Amino acid sequence: MRGMVVAGLLLAGWLLYRTLGRYSFDELVQSVTSFPLARLGSAGLFAAASYVCLTGFDALAVRYVGKRLAYPRVALASFVSLSLGHSIGFAGLSSGAIRYRFYSRWGLSVGDVSKIILFSGMTVGVGLATLGGVSILLRPALAAELIGIPQSLVLALGIGSLAATALYLIAATFVTGRLRIRKWTLEMPDPRLALAQVAVGSLNFALVAACLHQALGAVTEIPYLTAITAFVLANMGVLVTHVPGGLGIIEAVIVYLLPQVNVIGALLVFRFVYFLAPLVIGGTVFAVTELVWRSKASKDLSAER
């Protein structure tokens, strides 16, 4: 695991060096400080909408494990865990540990939290497959150029992605209980939950792509569908490498897509809006909740004495 983390960070550093190396520090500062406030605001709104959408991942997952929790609690656990997990990397593990801190205090077991983490990961997967399949089929030439494979294979990838989503929904409809695939067993959600996973997972990636699109719109005209295709394909690479926040990978894809445009300022703003600002807010909220819980635990211990 440690070797994978180091390899991911080295890859991120190399990609960032290749992407940012041609710019001076003054050019980077200038590109950020001249960013239009209207675009910054709209990018921020889409980022906020994405994090609200992400709370739906946990809300559905809590229903999946058969528990009932008030939405504010679910939203708190979701936002703090994902705002930190997005930047730490290996989101399933990093955000999972934080999720356990919250959910265990509200009566959920280790098994329940493990199922929540798995279910949320499945929501990411079906959302990425669905939106990726649609965007690839709508822009096959662009996808082929970005991936570097023949367009016929790209079309097969798009069809395969949508077929995987369809098979998941079919399995959720007709398989009751556990689905066994070789050594793996999966407790299938009911059809409504599975369909909600596809909808919420796809919507989240569409919102993040909209945040990126608004940031890029400050420096160039780029169709929204192009932004979605580039972002989804970059995230497929992120899932493989587990690079924190897709660091370097998203930048490399966008710079390759728009080689004649200085997009670095827009990309830095995107990173600030979607990763850094939520990281600071989530870290602060996490610290406050830890202090509150420790204070409460101390008072309860004193009362017992």
C-alpha positions as YAML, in Angstrom:
chain: A
units: angstrom
residues:
- id: 1
  name: MET
  ca: [0.00, 0.00, 0.00]
- id: 2
  name: ARG
  ca: [2.80, 2.43, 0.93]
- id: 3
  name: GLY
  ca: [4.52, 1.73, -2.39]
- id: 4
  name: MET
  ca: [1.32, 2.53, -4.29]
- id: 5
  name: VAL
  ca: [0.99, 5.83, -2.42]
- id: 6
  name: VAL
  ca: [4.59, 6.79, -3.21]
- id: 7
  name: ALA
  ca: [4.18, 5.78, -6.86]
- id: 8
  name: GLY
  ca: [0.98, 7.82, -7.13]
- id: 9
  name: LEU
  ca: [2.61, 10.90, -5.60]
- id: 10
  name: LEU
  ca: [5.66, 10.55, -7.87]
- id: 11
  name: LEU
  ca: [3.38, 10.30, -10.90]
- id: 12
  name: ALA
  ca: [1.48, 13.39, -9.77]
- id: 13
  name: GLY
  ca: [4.72, 15.32, -9.28]
- id: 14
  name: TRP
  ca: [6.03, 14.32, -12.70]
- id: 15
  name: LEU
  ca: [2.78, 15.26, -14.45]
- id: 16
  name: LEU
  ca: [2.63, 18.61, -12.64]
- id: 17
  name: TYR
  ca: [6.25, 19.34, -13.57]
- id: 18
  name: ARG
  ca: [5.56, 18.60, -17.24]
- id: 19
  name: THR
  ca: [2.41, 20.70, -17.14]
- id: 20
  name: LEU
  ca: [3.58, 23.70, -15.10]
- id: 21
  name: GLY
  ca: [7.29, 23.70, -15.93]
- id: 22
  name: ARG
  ca: [6.96, 26.07, -18.89]
- id: 23
  name: TYR
  ca: [5.39, 28.82, -16.74]
- id: 24
  name: SER
  ca: [7.16, 31.21, -14.39]
- id: 25
  name: PHE
  ca: [5.89, 31.86, -10.87]
- id: 26
  name: ASP
  ca: [4.83, 35.39, -11.87]
- id: 27
  name: GLU
  ca: [2.81, 34.01, -14.80]
- id: 28
  name: LEU
  ca: [1.02, 31.59, -12.48]
- id: 29
  name: VAL
  ca: [0.18, 34.35, -10.00]
- id: 30
  name: GLN
  ca: [-1.02, 36.67, -12.77]
- id: 31
  name: SER
  ca: [-3.25, 34.01, -14.30]
- id: 32
  name: VAL
  ca: [-5.01, 33.47, -10.96]
- id: 33
  name: THR
  ca: [-5.32, 37.10, -9.81]
- id: 34
  name: SER
  ca: [-6.86, 38.16, -13.14]
- id: 35
  name: PHE
  ca: [-9.57, 35.49, -12.95]
- id: 36
  name: PRO
  ca: [-13.12, 36.94, -13.36]
- id: 37
  name: LEU
  ca: [-15.13, 36.92, -10.13]
- id: 38
  name: ALA
  ca: [-18.33, 35.89, -11.92]
- id: 39
  name: ARG
  ca: [-16.66, 32.73, -13.22]
- id: 40
  name: LEU
  ca: [-15.19, 32.08, -9.78]
- id: 41
  name: GLY
  ca: [-18.66, 32.36, -8.25]
- id: 42
  name: SER
  ca: [-20.33, 30.05, -10.76]
- id: 43
  name: ALA
  ca: [-17.54, 27.48, -10.41]
- id: 44
  name: GLY
  ca: [-18.00, 27.66, -6.64]
- id: 45
  name: LEU
  ca: [-21.75, 27.09, -6.95]
- id: 46
  name: PHE
  ca: [-21.24, 23.96, -9.06]
- id: 47
  name: ALA
  ca: [-18.61, 22.72, -6.59]
- id: 48
  name: ALA
  ca: [-21.03, 23.25, -3.70]
- id: 49
  name: ALA
  ca: [-23.78, 21.47, -5.64]
- id: 50
  name: SER
  ca: [-21.44, 18.53, -6.19]
- id: 51
  name: TYR
  ca: [-20.72, 18.19, -2.47]
- id: 52
  name: VAL
  ca: [-24.45, 18.35, -1.74]
- id: 53
  name: CYS
  ca: [-24.93, 15.62, -4.35]
- id: 54
  name: LEU
  ca: [-22.21, 13.56, -2.67]
- id: 55
  name: THR
  ca: [-24.21, 13.53, 0.55]
- id: 56
  name: GLY
  ca: [-26.72, 11.53, -1.48]
- id: 57
  name: PHE
  ca: [-24.09, 8.79, -1.81]
- id: 58
  name: ASP
  ca: [-24.08, 8.34, 1.96]
- id: 59
  name: ALA
  ca: [-27.83, 8.81, 2.34]
- id: 60
  name: LEU
  ca: [-28.45, 5.97, -0.12]
- id: 61
  name: ALA
  ca: [-25.73, 3.86, 1.51]
- id: 62
  name: VAL
  ca: [-27.28, 4.24, 4.97]
- id: 63
  name: ARG
  ca: [-30.60, 3.04, 3.50]
- id: 64
  name: TYR
  ca: [-28.72, 0.16, 1.86]
- id: 65
  name: VAL
  ca: [-27.49, -1.11, 5.25]
- id: 66
  name: GLY
  ca: [-30.99, -0.79, 6.69]
- id: 67
  name: LYS
  ca: [-30.25, 2.01, 9.16]
- id: 68
  name: ARG
  ca: [-32.02, 5.30, 9.80]
- id: 69
  name: LEU
  ca: [-30.02, 8.45, 10.46]
- id: 70
  name: ALA
  ca: [-31.06, 12.09, 10.29]
- id: 71
  name: TYR
  ca: [-29.90, 13.73, 7.05]
- id: 72
  name: PRO
  ca: [-27.79, 16.42, 8.82]
- id: 73
  name: ARG
  ca: [-25.70, 13.67, 10.42]
- id: 74
  name: VAL
  ca: [-25.27, 11.86, 7.11]
- id: 75
  name: ALA
  ca: [-24.37, 15.12, 5.37]
- id: 76
  name: LEU
  ca: [-21.79, 15.94, 8.05]
- id: 77
  name: ALA
  ca: [-20.09, 12.55, 7.76]
- id: 78
  name: SER
  ca: [-20.17, 12.68, 3.96]
- id: 79
  name: PHE
  ca: [-18.80, 16.19, 3.54]
- id: 80
  name: VAL
  ca: [-16.00, 15.89, 6.09]
- id: 81
  name: SER
  ca: [-14.86, 12.47, 4.88]
- id: 82
  name: LEU
  ca: [-14.96, 13.31, 1.17]
- id: 83
  name: SER
  ca: [-13.56, 16.85, 1.41]
- id: 84
  name: LEU
  ca: [-10.53, 15.33, 3.13]
- id: 85
  name: GLY
  ca: [-10.46, 12.07, 1.17]
- id: 86
  name: HIS
  ca: [-10.42, 13.82, -2.21]
- id: 87
  name: SER
  ca: [-7.12, 15.51, -1.34]
- id: 88
  name: ILE
  ca: [-5.50, 12.73, 0.69]
- id: 89
  name: GLY
  ca: [-5.88, 10.11, -2.03]
- id: 90
  name: PHE
  ca: [-7.03, 6.47, -1.84]
- id: 91
  name: ALA
  ca: [-10.43, 7.97, -1.07]
- id: 92
  name: GLY
  ca: [-12.02, 4.65, -0.17]
- id: 93
  name: LEU
  ca: [-9.53, 4.17, 2.67]
- id: 94
  name: SER
  ca: [-8.95, 7.74, 3.80]
- id: 95
  name: SER
  ca: [-12.59, 8.82, 3.69]
- id: 96
  name: GLY
  ca: [-13.60, 5.42, 5.07]
- id: 97
  name: ALA
  ca: [-11.58, 5.94, 8.24]
- id: 98
  name: ILE
  ca: [-13.23, 9.32, 8.79]
- id: 99
  name: ARG
  ca: [-16.66, 7.90, 8.04]
- id: 100
  name: TYR
  ca: [-16.07, 5.29, 10.73]
- id: 101
  name: ARG
  ca: [-15.26, 8.02, 13.27]
- id: 102
  name: PHE
  ca: [-18.68, 9.54, 12.68]
- id: 103
  name: TYR
  ca: [-20.93, 6.56, 12.05]
- id: 104
  name: SER
  ca: [-19.55, 4.43, 14.89]
- id: 105
  name: ARG
  ca: [-20.54, 7.16, 17.34]
- id: 106
  name: TRP
  ca: [-24.08, 7.02, 15.97]
- id: 107
  name: GLY
  ca: [-24.44, 3.29, 16.55]
- id: 108
  name: LEU
  ca: [-23.28, 1.76, 13.26]
- id: 109
  name: SER
  ca: [-20.98, -1.26, 13.34]
- id: 110
  name: VAL
  ca: [-17.71, -1.82, 11.49]
- id: 111
  name: GLY
  ca: [-19.63, -4.04, 9.08]
- id: 112
  name: ASP
  ca: [-22.21, -1.33, 8.45]
- id: 113
  name: VAL
  ca: [-19.54, 1.27, 7.70]
- id: 114
  name: SER
  ca: [-17.70, -1.16, 5.41]
- id: 115
  name: LYS
  ca: [-20.92, -1.64, 3.44]
- id: 116
  name: ILE
  ca: [-21.42, 2.13, 3.26]
- id: 117
  name: ILE
  ca: [-17.90, 2.56, 1.86]
- id: 118
  name: LEU
  ca: [-18.43, -0.24, -0.68]
- id: 119
  name: PHE
  ca: [-21.84, 1.08, -1.72]
- id: 120
  name: SER
  ca: [-20.46, 4.61, -2.16]
- id: 121
  name: GLY
  ca: [-17.63, 3.23, -4.27]
- id: 122
  name: MET
  ca: [-20.15, 1.40, -6.43]
- id: 123
  name: THR
  ca: [-22.07, 4.66, -6.86]
- id: 124
  name: VAL
  ca: [-18.88, 6.31, -8.10]
- id: 125
  name: GLY
  ca: [-18.29, 3.42, -10.48]
- id: 126
  name: VAL
  ca: [-21.76, 3.27, -12.03]
- id: 127
  name: GLY
  ca: [-21.89, 7.07, -12.27]
- id: 128
  name: LEU
  ca: [-18.54, 7.24, -14.03]
- id: 129
  name: ALA
  ca: [-19.44, 4.34, -16.34]
- id: 130
  name: THR
  ca: [-22.78, 5.90, -17.27]
- id: 131
  name: LEU
  ca: [-21.61, 9.45, -17.89]
- id: 132
  name: GLY
  ca: [-18.38, 8.18, -19.45]
- id: 133
  name: GLY
  ca: [-20.24, 5.88, -21.82]
- id: 134
  name: VAL
  ca: [-22.61, 8.63, -22.93]
- id: 135
  name: SER
  ca: [-19.86, 11.23, -23.43]
- id: 136
  name: ILE
  ca: [-17.64, 8.77, -25.31]
- id: 137
  name: LEU
  ca: [-20.43, 7.80, -27.69]
- id: 138
  name: LEU
  ca: [-21.31, 11.46, -28.28]
- id: 139
  name: ARG
  ca: [-17.67, 12.54, -28.79]
- id: 140
  name: PRO
  ca: [-15.83, 9.40, -29.99]
- id: 141
  name: ALA
  ca: [-13.21, 11.29, -32.01]
- id: 142
  name: LEU
  ca: [-12.21, 13.42, -29.00]
- id: 143
  name: ALA
  ca: [-12.12, 10.38, -26.72]
- id: 144
  name: ALA
  ca: [-9.97, 8.47, -29.22]
- id: 145
  name: GLU
  ca: [-7.52, 11.38, -29.40]
- id: 146
  name: LEU
  ca: [-7.27, 11.72, -25.61]
- id: 147
  name: ILE
  ca: [-6.88, 8.00, -24.94]
- id: 148
  name: GLY
  ca: [-4.71, 7.33, -27.97]
- id: 149
  name: ILE
  ca: [-6.58, 4.30, -29.31]
- id: 150
  name: PRO
  ca: [-8.59, 3.71, -32.52]
- id: 151
  name: GLN
  ca: [-12.09, 5.14, -32.61]
- id: 152
  name: SER
  ca: [-13.57, 1.67, -33.04]
- id: 153
  name: LEU
  ca: [-12.11, 0.64, -29.66]
- id: 154
  name: VAL
  ca: [-13.38, 3.86, -28.11]
- id: 155
  name: LEU
  ca: [-16.90, 3.10, -29.32]
- id: 156
  name: ALA
  ca: [-16.58, -0.40, -27.86]
- id: 157
  name: LEU
  ca: [-15.46, 1.16, -24.57]
- id: 158
  name: GLY
  ca: [-18.45, 3.48, -24.53]
- id: 159
  name: ILE
  ca: [-20.91, 0.69, -25.31]
- id: 160
  name: GLY
  ca: [-19.23, -1.56, -22.75]
- id: 161
  name: SER
  ca: [-19.50, 1.11, -20.06]
- id: 162
  name: LEU
  ca: [-23.23, 1.55, -20.63]
- id: 163
  name: ALA
  ca: [-23.68, -2.22, -20.84]
- id: 164
  name: ALA
  ca: [-22.00, -2.59, -17.44]
- id: 165
  name: THR
  ca: [-24.46, -0.11, -15.95]
- id: 166
  name: ALA
  ca: [-27.37, -1.93, -17.58]
- id: 167
  name: LEU
  ca: [-26.16, -5.28, -16.24]
- id: 168
  name: TYR
  ca: [-25.91, -3.78, -12.75]
- id: 169
  name: LEU
  ca: [-29.50, -2.56, -12.92]
- id: 170
  name: ILE
  ca: [-30.68, -5.92, -14.29]
- id: 171
  name: ALA
  ca: [-28.88, -7.75, -11.48]
- id: 172
  name: ALA
  ca: [-30.45, -5.43, -8.91]
- id: 173
  name: THR
  ca: [-33.86, -6.20, -10.39]
- id: 174
  name: PHE
  ca: [-33.64, -9.97, -10.65]
- id: 175
  name: VAL
  ca: [-31.03, -11.04, -8.08]
- id: 176
  name: THR
  ca: [-32.31, -11.16, -4.53]
- id: 177
  name: GLY
  ca: [-29.82, -11.40, -1.70]
- id: 178
  name: ARG
  ca: [-26.16, -11.89, -2.54]
- id: 179
  name: LEU
  ca: [-24.57, -11.98, -5.98]
- id: 180
  name: ARG
  ca: [-21.54, -14.29, -6.07]
- id: 181
  name: ILE
  ca: [-18.78, -13.68, -8.65]
- id: 182
  name: ARG
  ca: [-15.95, -16.16, -8.10]
- id: 183
  name: LYS
  ca: [-14.53, -15.30, -4.66]
- id: 184
  name: TRP
  ca: [-16.49, -12.05, -4.40]
- id: 185
  name: THR
  ca: [-19.95, -11.72, -2.92]
- id: 186
  name: LEU
  ca: [-22.08, -8.61, -3.24]
- id: 187
  name: GLU
  ca: [-25.36, -7.93, -1.50]
- id: 188
  name: MET
  ca: [-27.40, -6.32, -4.26]
- id: 189
  name: PRO
  ca: [-29.47, -3.20, -3.54]
- id: 190
  name: ASP
  ca: [-33.11, -3.10, -4.56]
- id: 191
  name: PRO
  ca: [-33.85, -1.71, -8.06]
- id: 192
  name: ARG
  ca: [-34.86, 1.75, -6.81]
- id: 193
  name: LEU
  ca: [-31.63, 2.15, -4.85]
- id: 194
  name: ALA
  ca: [-29.58, 0.94, -7.81]
- id: 195
  name: LEU
  ca: [-31.30, 3.38, -10.16]
- id: 196
  name: ALA
  ca: [-30.75, 6.17, -7.64]
- id: 197
  name: GLN
  ca: [-27.05, 5.24, -7.57]
- id: 198
  name: VAL
  ca: [-26.80, 5.67, -11.33]
- id: 199
  name: ALA
  ca: [-28.62, 9.01, -11.22]
- id: 200
  name: VAL
  ca: [-26.73, 10.49, -8.27]
- id: 201
  name: GLY
  ca: [-23.35, 9.15, -9.41]
- id: 202
  name: SER
  ca: [-23.78, 10.55, -12.93]
- id: 203
  name: LEU
  ca: [-25.09, 13.88, -11.65]
- id: 204
  name: ASN
  ca: [-22.09, 14.33, -9.37]
- id: 205
  name: PHE
  ca: [-19.56, 13.91, -12.19]
- id: 206
  name: ALA
  ca: [-21.65, 16.22, -14.38]
- id: 207
  name: LEU
  ca: [-21.54, 18.90, -11.65]
- id: 208
  name: VAL
  ca: [-17.78, 18.62, -11.16]
- id: 209
  name: ALA
  ca: [-17.32, 18.84, -14.93]
- id: 210
  name: ALA
  ca: [-19.53, 21.95, -14.88]
- id: 211
  name: CYS
  ca: [-17.25, 23.46, -12.22]
- id: 212
  name: LEU
  ca: [-14.24, 22.77, -14.45]
- id: 213
  name: HIS
  ca: [-16.13, 24.09, -17.49]
- id: 214
  name: GLN
  ca: [-16.87, 27.39, -15.72]
- id: 215
  name: ALA
  ca: [-13.23, 27.77, -14.73]
- id: 216
  name: LEU
  ca: [-12.01, 27.07, -18.27]
- id: 217
  name: GLY
  ca: [-14.67, 29.40, -19.68]
- id: 218
  name: ALA
  ca: [-12.74, 32.34, -18.24]
- id: 219
  name: VAL
  ca: [-9.86, 31.77, -20.67]
- id: 220
  name: THR
  ca: [-11.39, 30.02, -23.69]
- id: 221
  name: GLU
  ca: [-14.60, 28.87, -25.33]
- id: 222
  name: ILE
  ca: [-15.02, 25.16, -24.69]
- id: 223
  name: PRO
  ca: [-18.22, 23.12, -25.13]
- id: 224
  name: TYR
  ca: [-19.59, 21.61, -21.94]
- id: 225
  name: LEU
  ca: [-19.65, 18.14, -23.52]
- id: 226
  name: THR
  ca: [-15.94, 18.47, -24.29]
- id: 227
  name: ALA
  ca: [-15.24, 19.33, -20.66]
- id: 228
  name: ILE
  ca: [-17.29, 16.33, -19.50]
- id: 229
  name: THR
  ca: [-15.49, 13.94, -21.86]
- id: 230
  name: ALA
  ca: [-12.05, 15.16, -20.81]
- id: 231
  name: PHE
  ca: [-12.91, 15.14, -17.11]
- id: 232
  name: VAL
  ca: [-14.47, 11.68, -17.15]
- id: 233
  name: LEU
  ca: [-11.56, 10.15, -19.07]
- id: 234
  name: ALA
  ca: [-9.10, 11.81, -16.68]
- id: 235
  name: ASN
  ca: [-11.01, 10.35, -13.74]
- id: 236
  name: MET
  ca: [-10.77, 6.87, -15.19]
- id: 237
  name: GLY
  ca: [-7.02, 7.32, -14.90]
- id: 238
  name: VAL
  ca: [-7.43, 8.70, -11.38]
- id: 239
  name: LEU
  ca: [-9.30, 5.56, -10.27]
- id: 240
  name: VAL
  ca: [-6.39, 3.43, -11.50]
- id: 241
  name: THR
  ca: [-3.57, 5.51, -9.97]
- id: 242
  name: HIS
  ca: [-5.36, 6.83, -6.82]
- id: 243
  name: VAL
  ca: [-3.45, 10.10, -7.23]
- id: 244
  name: PRO
  ca: [-4.85, 12.57, -4.65]
- id: 245
  name: GLY
  ca: [-7.51, 14.69, -6.35]
- id: 246
  name: GLY
  ca: [-6.31, 13.52, -9.75]
- id: 247
  name: LEU
  ca: [-3.34, 15.84, -9.19]
- id: 248
  name: GLY
  ca: [-1.47, 16.30, -12.44]
- id: 249
  name: ILE
  ca: [-3.67, 13.94, -14.44]
- id: 250
  name: ILE
  ca: [-6.57, 16.36, -14.95]
- id: 251
  name: GLU
  ca: [-4.10, 19.16, -15.70]
- id: 252
  name: ALA
  ca: [-2.22, 17.06, -18.25]
- id: 253
  name: VAL
  ca: [-5.43, 16.10, -20.08]
- id: 254
  name: ILE
  ca: [-6.71, 19.68, -20.27]
- id: 255
  name: VAL
  ca: [-3.35, 21.11, -21.39]
- id: 256
  name: TYR
  ca: [-3.16, 18.42, -24.09]
- id: 257
  name: LEU
  ca: [-6.71, 19.27, -25.15]
- id: 258
  name: LEU
  ca: [-6.03, 23.04, -25.29]
- id: 259
  name: PRO
  ca: [-2.31, 23.37, -26.14]
- id: 260
  name: GLN
  ca: [-2.56, 26.92, -27.51]
- id: 261
  name: VAL
  ca: [-4.38, 28.34, -24.48]
- id: 262
  name: ASN
  ca: [-2.93, 29.33, -21.11]
- id: 263
  name: VAL
  ca: [-5.33, 27.31, -18.96]
- id: 264
  name: ILE
  ca: [-3.11, 27.00, -15.89]
- id: 265
  name: GLY
  ca: [-4.82, 29.84, -14.02]
- id: 266
  name: ALA
  ca: [-8.22, 28.29, -14.67]
- id: 267
  name: LEU
  ca: [-6.98, 24.89, -13.51]
- id: 268
  name: LEU
  ca: [-5.51, 26.37, -10.33]
- id: 269
  name: VAL
  ca: [-8.82, 28.10, -9.62]
- id: 270
  name: PHE
  ca: [-10.65, 24.80, -10.22]
- id: 271
  name: ARG
  ca: [-8.34, 23.08, -7.73]
- id: 272
  name: PHE
  ca: [-8.87, 25.85, -5.18]
- id: 273
  name: VAL
  ca: [-12.66, 25.81, -5.53]
- id: 274
  name: TYR
  ca: [-13.22, 22.06, -5.64]
- id: 275
  name: PHE
  ca: [-10.36, 20.68, -3.55]
- id: 276
  name: LEU
  ca: [-8.54, 23.24, -1.42]
- id: 277
  name: ALA
  ca: [-11.48, 25.28, -0.08]
- id: 278
  name: PRO
  ca: [-13.51, 22.17, 0.86]
- id: 279
  name: LEU
  ca: [-10.35, 20.65, 2.39]
- id: 280
  name: VAL
  ca: [-9.90, 23.67, 4.68]
- id: 281
  name: ILE
  ca: [-13.60, 23.78, 5.60]
- id: 282
  name: GLY
  ca: [-13.83, 20.02, 6.08]
- id: 283
  name: GLY
  ca: [-10.65, 19.91, 8.16]
- id: 284
  name: THR
  ca: [-11.92, 22.72, 10.38]
- id: 285
  name: VAL
  ca: [-15.32, 21.06, 10.85]
- id: 286
  name: PHE
  ca: [-13.62, 17.74, 11.63]
- id: 287
  name: ALA
  ca: [-11.40, 19.35, 14.26]
- id: 288
  name: VAL
  ca: [-14.38, 21.10, 15.85]
- id: 289
  name: THR
  ca: [-16.47, 17.93, 15.97]
- id: 290
  name: GLU
  ca: [-13.58, 16.02, 17.53]
- id: 291
  name: LEU
  ca: [-13.24, 18.68, 20.24]
- id: 292
  name: VAL
  ca: [-16.99, 18.65, 20.90]
- id: 293
  name: TRP
  ca: [-17.11, 14.86, 21.17]
- id: 294
  name: ARG
  ca: [-14.07, 14.73, 23.45]
- id: 295
  name: SER
  ca: [-15.55, 17.42, 25.67]
- id: 296
  name: LYS
  ca: [-18.83, 15.51, 25.84]
- id: 297
  name: ALA
  ca: [-17.02, 12.26, 26.62]
- id: 298
  name: SER
  ca: [-15.08, 13.96, 29.44]
- id: 299
  name: LYS
  ca: [-18.28, 15.38, 30.93]
- id: 300
  name: ASP
  ca: [-20.00, 11.99, 30.74]
- id: 301
  name: LEU
  ca: [-17.03, 10.35, 32.45]
- id: 302
  name: SER
  ca: [-17.03, 12.98, 35.20]
- id: 303
  name: ALA
  ca: [-20.78, 12.51, 35.73]
- id: 304
  name: GLU
  ca: [-20.33, 8.74, 36.13]
- id: 305
  name: ARG
  ca: [-17.79, 9.34, 38.88]
...
